[in-house]
Amino acid sequence: MNKGLCHICDRQIQNTGFDKCMYCGAELLENQKFTESEKALLADMRKSVETELRQKKAAQTGAPTSTDGFVGGLDFGFGDSSCD
C-alpha cells in the first residue's frame, strides 16, 4: 500500500495501520488514512510474518513452536502437600 508522503515531514508513510505519521506524529490526510479492510490485511500479514519467524527460530533452536500457554516447570516442594 503506497499512501504517499507525509504532508508535514515529507517522509514515506509506512504501512503501520495507524492514522498518524510514524516519524513526526502528524495526523494523515483523509485520503491517506488506512481503511478497516487495509488494517485487517496488515494485521493478517503481521501475524503471518510473526508465525514464520517463530517457526524459523524453533527450527534453529529445537524449541517447540506452541504458544498456547504454560507447559511445565520446576517443583520446589513448597506447594500444597495434599496435591499430587
N, CA, C and O atoms as CSV, one atom per row, in Angstrom:
chain,resi,resn,atom,element,x,y,z
A,1,MET,N,N,0.837,-1.177,0.000
A,1,MET,CA,C,0.000,0.000,0.000
A,1,MET,C,C,0.879,1.236,0.000
A,1,MET,O,O,1.669,1.451,0.919
A,2,ASN,N,N,0.742,2.009,-0.991
A,2,ASN,CA,C,1.508,3.246,-1.069
A,2,ASN,C,C,0.584,4.404,-0.720
A,2,ASN,O,O,-0.304,4.765,-1.493
A,3,LYS,N,N,0.807,4.972,0.445
A,3,LYS,CA,C,-0.021,6.084,0.919
A,3,LYS,C,C,0.615,7.436,0.640
A,3,LYS,O,O,0.068,8.470,1.023
A,4,GLY,N,N,1.766,7.437,-0.024
A,4,GLY,CA,C,2.416,8.687,-0.370
A,4,GLY,C,C,3.317,9.208,0.725
A,4,GLY,O,O,3.823,8.452,1.554
A,5,LEU,N,N,3.507,10.522,0.712
A,5,LEU,CA,C,4.393,11.183,1.664
A,5,LEU,C,C,3.593,11.952,2.699
A,5,LEU,O,O,2.503,12.450,2.418
A,6,CYS,N,N,4.146,12.042,3.895
A,6,CYS,CA,C,3.536,12.847,4.948
A,6,CYS,C,C,3.534,14.309,4.518
A,6,CYS,O,O,4.532,14.809,4.000
A,7,HIS,N,N,2.423,14.985,4.731
A,7,HIS,CA,C,2.302,16.388,4.331
A,7,HIS,C,C,3.090,17.331,5.250
A,7,HIS,O,O,3.232,18.513,4.937
A,8,ILE,N,N,3.600,16.830,6.366
A,8,ILE,CA,C,4.378,17.653,7.285
A,8,ILE,C,C,5.876,17.415,7.116
A,8,ILE,O,O,6.635,18.366,6.929
A,9,CYS,N,N,6.309,16.153,7.180
A,9,CYS,CA,C,7.752,15.875,7.168
A,9,CYS,C,C,8.261,15.319,5.829
A,9,CYS,O,O,9.461,15.088,5.678
A,10,ASP,N,N,7.374,15.106,4.871
A,10,ASP,CA,C,7.738,14.605,3.537
A,10,ASP,C,C,8.414,13.241,3.547
A,10,ASP,O,O,9.186,12.930,2.640
A,11,ARG,N,N,8.137,12.426,4.553
A,11,ARG,CA,C,8.689,11.068,4.591
A,11,ARG,C,C,7.601,10.090,4.159
A,11,ARG,O,O,6.410,10.362,4.308
A,12,GLN,N,N,8.027,8.951,3.624
A,12,GLN,CA,C,7.101,7.930,3.140
A,12,GLN,C,C,6.240,7.411,4.288
A,12,GLN,O,O,6.751,7.065,5.353
A,13,ILE,N,N,4.940,7.360,4.063
A,13,ILE,CA,C,4.024,6.824,5.063
A,13,ILE,C,C,4.193,5.310,5.090
A,13,ILE,O,O,4.096,4.644,4.059
A,14,GLN,N,N,4.443,4.782,6.269
A,14,GLN,CA,C,4.685,3.351,6.441
A,14,GLN,C,C,3.371,2.602,6.656
A,14,GLN,O,O,2.396,3.167,7.150
A,15,ASN,N,N,3.360,1.340,6.283
A,15,ASN,CA,C,2.164,0.508,6.410
A,15,ASN,C,C,1.991,-0.003,7.839
A,15,ASN,O,O,2.098,-1.199,8.109
A,16,THR,N,N,1.723,0.926,8.732
A,16,THR,CA,C,1.542,0.576,10.137
A,16,THR,C,C,0.078,0.339,10.477
A,16,THR,O,O,-0.226,-0.362,11.442
A,17,GLY,N,N,-0.828,0.912,9.701
A,17,GLY,CA,C,-2.247,0.831,10.004
A,17,GLY,C,C,-2.722,1.942,10.916
A,17,GLY,O,O,-3.911,2.032,11.221
A,18,PHE,N,N,-1.801,2.791,11.355
A,18,PHE,CA,C,-2.168,3.926,12.204
A,18,PHE,C,C,-2.471,5.146,11.342
A,18,PHE,O,O,-1.994,5.260,10.212
A,19,ASP,N,N,-3.258,6.039,11.882
A,19,ASP,CA,C,-3.667,7.231,11.144
A,19,ASP,C,C,-2.757,8.421,11.398
A,19,ASP,O,O,-3.139,9.567,11.164
A,20,LYS,N,N,-1.544,8.140,11.883
A,20,LYS,CA,C,-0.560,9.193,12.117
A,20,LYS,C,C,0.763,8.785,11.492
A,20,LYS,O,O,1.063,7.599,11.351
A,21,CYS,N,N,1.552,9.794,11.118
A,21,CYS,CA,C,2.890,9.554,10.583
A,21,CYS,C,C,3.759,8.987,11.692
A,21,CYS,O,O,3.791,9.533,12.795
A,22,MET,N,N,4.465,7.895,11.410
A,22,MET,CA,C,5.311,7.287,12.444
A,22,MET,C,C,6.557,8.106,12.725
A,22,MET,O,O,7.229,7.875,13.730
A,23,TYR,N,N,6.879,9.055,11.862
A,23,TYR,CA,C,8.080,9.864,12.040
A,23,TYR,C,C,7.815,11.145,12.819
A,23,TYR,O,O,8.540,11.465,13.761
A,24,CYS,N,N,6.779,11.874,12.430
A,24,CYS,CA,C,6.541,13.171,13.082
A,24,CYS,C,C,5.255,13.212,13.902
A,24,CYS,O,O,5.025,14.167,14.643
A,25,GLY,N,N,4.410,12.178,13.774
A,25,GLY,CA,C,3.184,12.114,14.558
A,25,GLY,C,C,2.023,12.906,14.006
A,25,GLY,O,O,0.973,12.997,14.643
A,26,ALA,N,N,2.197,13.490,12.813
A,26,ALA,CA,C,1.116,14.285,12.228
A,26,ALA,C,C,-0.049,13.387,11.807
A,26,ALA,O,O,0.160,12.270,11.335
A,27,GLU,N,N,-1.251,13.874,11.978
A,27,GLU,CA,C,-2.441,13.170,11.515
A,27,GLU,C,C,-2.393,13.086,9.992
A,27,GLU,O,O,-2.146,14.086,9.318
A,28,LEU,N,N,-2.631,11.884,9.448
A,28,LEU,CA,C,-2.609,11.713,7.996
A,28,LEU,C,C,-3.821,12.393,7.369
A,28,LEU,O,O,-4.857,12.564,8.011
A,29,LEU,N,N,-3.673,12.769,6.131
A,29,LEU,CA,C,-4.795,13.340,5.398
A,29,LEU,C,C,-5.854,12.259,5.205
A,29,LEU,O,O,-5.538,11.070,5.230
A,30,GLU,N,N,-7.094,12.660,5.017
A,30,GLU,CA,C,-8.195,11.700,4.890
A,30,GLU,C,C,-7.931,10.658,3.803
A,30,GLU,O,O,-8.227,9.478,3.995
A,31,ASN,N,N,-7.374,11.082,2.660
A,31,ASN,CA,C,-7.133,10.140,1.557
A,31,ASN,C,C,-5.915,9.244,1.811
A,31,ASN,O,O,-5.635,8.347,1.016
A,32,GLN,N,N,-5.198,9.477,2.899
A,32,GLN,CA,C,-4.028,8.666,3.239
A,32,GLN,C,C,-4.296,7.709,4.398
A,32,GLN,O,O,-3.499,6.806,4.656
A,33,LYS,N,N,-5.389,7.898,5.081
A,33,LYS,CA,C,-5.701,7.050,6.230
A,33,LYS,C,C,-6.043,5.636,5.759
A,33,LYS,O,O,-6.578,5.439,4.667
A,34,PHE,N,N,-5.722,4.661,6.605
A,34,PHE,CA,C,-5.966,3.264,6.288
A,34,PHE,C,C,-7.428,2.914,6.530
A,34,PHE,O,O,-8.009,3.283,7.551
A,35,THR,N,N,-8.014,2.193,5.573
A,35,THR,CA,C,-9.393,1.731,5.727
A,35,THR,C,C,-9.388,0.525,6.671
A,35,THR,O,O,-8.334,-0.040,6.965
A,36,GLU,N,N,-10.563,0.146,7.134
A,36,GLU,CA,C,-10.673,-1.012,8.021
A,36,GLU,C,C,-10.183,-2.282,7.326
A,36,GLU,O,O,-9.542,-3.120,7.961
A,37,SER,N,N,-10.471,-2.437,6.047
A,37,SER,CA,C,-10.011,-3.632,5.328
A,37,SER,C,C,-8.490,-3.621,5.163
A,37,SER,O,O,-7.862,-4.678,5.219
A,38,GLU,N,N,-7.891,-2.454,4.962
A,38,GLU,CA,C,-6.433,-2.356,4.875
A,38,GLU,C,C,-5.791,-2.688,6.220
A,38,GLU,O,O,-4.762,-3.362,6.275
A,39,LYS,N,N,-6.411,-2.206,7.311
A,39,LYS,CA,C,-5.900,-2.503,8.650
A,39,LYS,C,C,-5.965,-3.998,8.922
A,39,LYS,O,O,-5.032,-4.563,9.493
A,40,ALA,N,N,-7.058,-4.650,8.520
A,40,ALA,CA,C,-7.199,-6.095,8.718
A,40,ALA,C,C,-6.152,-6.854,7.903
A,40,ALA,O,O,-5.575,-7.828,8.387
A,41,LEU,N,N,-5.907,-6.415,6.675
A,41,LEU,CA,C,-4.897,-7.047,5.825
A,41,LEU,C,C,-3.511,-6.906,6.448
A,41,LEU,O,O,-2.741,-7.866,6.470
A,42,LEU,N,N,-3.191,-5.723,6.951
A,42,LEU,CA,C,-1.897,-5.500,7.602
A,42,LEU,C,C,-1.750,-6.376,8.841
A,42,LEU,O,O,-0.671,-6.916,9.087
A,43,ALA,N,N,-2.812,-6.524,9.623
A,43,ALA,CA,C,-2.769,-7.369,10.819
A,43,ALA,C,C,-2.533,-8.830,10.430
A,43,ALA,O,O,-1.753,-9.525,11.081
A,44,ASP,N,N,-3.200,-9.296,9.379
A,44,ASP,CA,C,-3.002,-10.670,8.905
A,44,ASP,C,C,-1.573,-10.881,8.427
A,44,ASP,O,O,-0.965,-11.914,8.711
A,45,MET,N,N,-1.036,-9.906,7.703
A,45,MET,CA,C,0.335,-10.005,7.212
A,45,MET,C,C,1.315,-10.042,8.384
A,45,MET,O,O,2.274,-10.814,8.368
A,46,ARG,N,N,1.078,-9.215,9.393
A,46,ARG,CA,C,1.943,-9.165,10.569
A,46,ARG,C,C,1.935,-10.508,11.301
A,46,ARG,O,O,2.987,-11.008,11.697
A,47,LYS,N,N,0.739,-11.094,11.480
A,47,LYS,CA,C,0.627,-12.394,12.146
A,47,LYS,C,C,1.350,-13.477,11.352
A,47,LYS,O,O,2.012,-14.340,11.930
A,48,SER,N,N,1.225,-13.431,10.047
A,48,SER,CA,C,1.884,-14.415,9.192
A,48,SER,C,C,3.399,-14.336,9.323
A,48,SER,O,O,4.074,-15.361,9.422
A,49,VAL,N,N,3.930,-13.120,9.324
A,49,VAL,CA,C,5.376,-12.933,9.469
A,49,VAL,C,C,5.836,-13.389,10.849
A,49,VAL,O,O,6.884,-14.022,10.972
A,50,GLU,N,N,5.065,-13.075,11.886
A,50,GLU,CA,C,5.423,-13.494,13.242
A,50,GLU,C,C,5.448,-15.016,13.355
A,50,GLU,O,O,6.349,-15.579,13.977
A,51,THR,N,N,4.470,-15.679,12.759
A,51,THR,CA,C,4.415,-17.140,12.780
A,51,THR,C,C,5.609,-17.732,12.051
A,51,THR,O,O,6.231,-18.679,12.531
A,52,GLU,N,N,5.925,-17.173,10.895
A,52,GLU,CA,C,7.067,-17.657,10.118
A,52,GLU,C,C,8.372,-17.489,10.901
A,52,GLU,O,O,9.205,-18.395,10.921
A,53,LEU,N,N,8.549,-16.341,11.539
A,53,LEU,CA,C,9.758,-16.109,12.325
A,53,LEU,C,C,9.838,-17.064,13.512
A,53,LEU,O,O,10.910,-17.584,13.821
A,54,ARG,N,N,8.707,-17.296,14.177
A,54,ARG,CA,C,8.669,-18.212,15.314
A,54,ARG,C,C,9.058,-19.623,14.862
A,54,ARG,O,O,9.800,-20.312,15.562
A,55,GLN,N,N,8.562,-20.058,13.695
A,55,GLN,CA,C,8.879,-21.391,13.186
A,55,GLN,C,C,10.358,-21.500,12.806
A,55,GLN,O,O,10.993,-22.522,13.065
A,56,LYS,N,N,10.900,-20.455,12.197
A,56,LYS,CA,C,12.320,-20.472,11.836
A,56,LYS,C,C,13.198,-20.531,13.074
A,56,LYS,O,O,14.188,-21.261,13.106
A,57,LYS,N,N,12.835,-19.763,14.091
A,57,LYS,CA,C,13.608,-19.755,15.325
A,57,LYS,C,C,13.543,-21.121,15.997
A,57,LYS,O,O,14.554,-21.620,16.491
A,58,ALA,N,N,12.363,-21.722,16.017
A,58,ALA,CA,C,12.205,-23.038,16.623
A,58,ALA,C,C,13.017,-24.083,15.859
A,58,ALA,O,O,13.595,-24.983,16.468
A,59,ALA,N,N,13.063,-23.973,14.547
A,59,ALA,CA,C,13.837,-24.921,13.743
A,59,ALA,C,C,15.331,-24.790,14.046
A,59,ALA,O,O,16.059,-25.783,14.021
A,60,GLN,N,N,15.778,-23.593,14.325
A,60,GLN,CA,C,17.194,-23.363,14.624
A,60,GLN,C,C,17.557,-23.829,16.026
A,60,GLN,O,O,18.645,-24.361,16.242
A,61,THR,N,N,16.651,-23.631,16.982
A,61,THR,CA,C,16.964,-23.933,18.375
A,61,THR,C,C,16.400,-25.258,18.850
A,61,THR,O,O,16.807,-25.768,19.893
A,62,GLY,N,N,15.466,-25.822,18.095
A,62,GLY,CA,C,14.818,-27.055,18.511
A,62,GLY,C,C,13.727,-26.828,19.536
A,62,GLY,O,O,13.224,-27.780,20.132
A,63,ALA,N,N,13.357,-25.577,19.747
A,63,ALA,CA,C,12.314,-25.242,20.724
A,63,ALA,C,C,10.940,-25.507,20.126
A,63,ALA,O,O,10.766,-25.396,18.912
A,64,PRO,N,N,9.963,-25.854,20.955
A,64,PRO,CA,C,8.601,-26.050,20.450
A,64,PRO,C,C,8.003,-24.738,19.966
A,64,PRO,O,O,8.353,-23.668,20.465
A,65,THR,N,N,7.099,-24.819,18.992
A,65,THR,CA,C,6.502,-23.606,18.421
A,65,THR,C,C,5.172,-23.253,19.061
A,65,THR,O,O,4.565,-22.247,18.695
A,66,SER,N,N,4.706,-24.051,20.003
A,66,SER,CA,C,3.419,-23.810,20.632
A,66,SER,C,C,3.457,-22.527,21.452
A,66,SER,O,O,4.433,-22.248,22.149
A,67,THR,N,N,2.393,-21.761,21.358
A,67,THR,CA,C,2.261,-20.551,22.169
A,67,THR,C,C,0.940,-20.584,22.920
A,67,THR,O,O,0.363,-19.540,23.223
A,68,ASP,N,N,0.457,-21.802,23.222
A,68,ASP,CA,C,-0.854,-21.925,23.847
A,68,ASP,C,C,-0.817,-21.936,25.368
A,68,ASP,O,O,-1.805,-22.293,26.010
A,69,GLY,N,N,0.303,-21.551,25.945
A,69,GLY,CA,C,0.335,-21.400,27.382
A,69,GLY,C,C,1.458,-22.144,28.054
A,69,GLY,O,O,2.415,-22.573,27.411
A,70,PHE,N,N,1.332,-22.290,29.340
A,70,PHE,CA,C,2.342,-22.883,30.203
A,70,PHE,C,C,2.424,-24.385,29.953
A,70,PHE,O,O,1.394,-25.058,29.904
A,71,VAL,N,N,3.635,-24.920,29.793
A,71,VAL,CA,C,3.804,-26.343,29.520
A,71,VAL,C,C,4.480,-27.103,30.659
A,71,VAL,O,O,4.580,-28.327,30.579
A,72,GLY,N,N,4.933,-26.459,31.677
A,72,GLY,CA,C,5.565,-27.167,32.781
A,72,GLY,C,C,6.518,-26.284,33.541
A,72,GLY,O,O,6.685,-25.106,33.224
A,73,GLY,N,N,7.139,-26.858,34.542
A,73,GLY,CA,C,8.073,-26.072,35.321
A,73,GLY,C,C,8.718,-26.910,36.402
A,73,GLY,O,O,8.639,-28.138,36.384
A,74,LEU,N,N,9.346,-26.248,37.326
A,74,LEU,CA,C,10.050,-26.921,38.408
A,74,LEU,C,C,9.173,-26.991,39.642
A,74,LEU,O,O,8.385,-26.084,39.911
A,75,ASP,N,N,9.314,-28.081,40.394
A,75,ASP,CA,C,8.611,-28.228,41.662
A,75,ASP,C,C,9.636,-28.051,42.772
A,75,ASP,O,O,10.523,-28.889,42.934
A,76,PHE,N,N,9.526,-26.982,43.528
A,76,PHE,CA,C,10.466,-26.693,44.599
A,76,PHE,C,C,10.011,-27.262,45.943
A,76,PHE,O,O,10.676,-27.053,46.957
A,77,GLY,N,N,8.871,-27.989,45.961
A,77,GLY,CA,C,8.412,-28.616,47.175
A,77,GLY,C,C,7.711,-27.699,48.146
A,77,GLY,O,O,7.527,-28.083,49.301
A,78,PHE,N,N,7.313,-26.525,47.749
A,78,PHE,CA,C,6.659,-25.587,48.649
A,78,PHE,C,C,5.150,-25.567,48.455
A,78,PHE,O,O,4.446,-24.759,49.062
A,79,GLY,N,N,4.663,-26.458,47.608
A,79,GLY,CA,C,3.233,-26.448,47.302
A,79,GLY,C,C,2.409,-27.133,48.370
A,79,GLY,O,O,2.922,-27.508,49.424
A,80,ASP,N,N,1.156,-27.289,48.095
A,80,ASP,CA,C,0.219,-27.947,48.979
A,80,ASP,C,C,0.534,-29.447,49.006
A,80,ASP,O,O,0.509,-30.102,47.964
A,81,SER,N,N,0.826,-29.985,50.174
A,81,SER,CA,C,1.216,-31.381,50.277
A,81,SER,C,C,0.078,-32.340,50.010
A,81,SER,O,O,0.312,-33.528,49.790
A,82,SER,N,N,-1.157,-31.848,50.024
A,82,SER,CA,C,-2.298,-32.714,49.738
A,82,SER,C,C,-2.531,-32.883,48.245
A,82,SER,O,O,-3.357,-33.695,47.828
A,83,CYS,N,N,-1.810,-32.124,47.449
A,83,CYS,CA,C,-1.948,-32.228,45.997
A,83,CYS,C,C,-0.946,-33.251,45.466
A,83,CYS,O,O,0.182,-33.342,45.951
A,84,ASP,N,N,-1.373,-34.016,44.467
A,84,ASP,CA,C,-0.456,-34.986,43.844
A,84,ASP,C,C,0.156,-34.430,42.609
A,84,ASP,O,O,0.952,-35.105,41.956
